[in-house]
């Protein structure tokens, strides 16, 4: 199903910048929450809390959720992929560093673009778009590339898990675009993701022997609330609306902003140092996104 709009307009660009900023802040929020709540446990309960919020939002807006529209099977698949992505990320960080992991995770936009070649022919990527995405990815390498030079040990296990997470992320996006979920409301699409991940991540946390909530204070609960209300409910709802309206390949190019915004959040929220590499990375990512989203020249 072709998107309703062939190119990103000002609304989409503005929304993506805001969303990438929120997702970048999420990285700082996760670090804060990890101090008192186990990773998989917080991911599962974050999804559960956001599920309740989206159900309330849908009820207030009169969004129909129970109608038979062919979305059940792809919705469950998308939910399992969504849960697998987060499970692999958290498991990977037991073996590899965050700086190494983010490089492999952000191969996902390229996987979306490759999948689109076969599954989304109406979103065909031009050479300029591939070049722009490559330039944006080089910004991520500038920011985190030195992590690849660190002694590896068993890091390759975590690296492979991060690649698996990237595959799951890309597969989730493509599943939504090629299935009846593309015609469903953003609320219904998101509820599949949140509901399935809530039901699967919490038992997974228990199987890994995580302690759950072990040292939560006001700061930890505030960070968890931010993840639940702003990230998992509001930002993901906006993201799935965007997917239904705009080309997935163009939207995915913006995701390279997220790790840069995450580093900036560390600077301003956690007091981490500001380095020249951050400015260079931001410039490369910004230039790459601009190139990837330029309109095609008139024939």
Secondary structure, DSSP 8 states (H G I E B T S, - for coil): ---SBSS--HHHHHHHHHHHHHHHHHHHHHHHHHTTB-HHHHHHHHHHHHHHHHHHHHHHHT---SS--S-HHHHHHHHHHHHHHHHHHHHHTTTS-HHHHHHHHTTHHHHHHHHHHHH-GGG---HHHHHHHHHHHHHHHHHHGGGGGS--TTHHHHHHHHHHHHHHHHHHHHHHHHSGGGGS-HHHHHHHHHHHHHHHHHHHHHHTT---BSS--HHHHHHHHIIIIIIIIIIHHHHHHHHHHB-HHHHHHTTHHHHHHHHHHHHHHS-----HHHHHHHHHHHHHHHHHTS-----
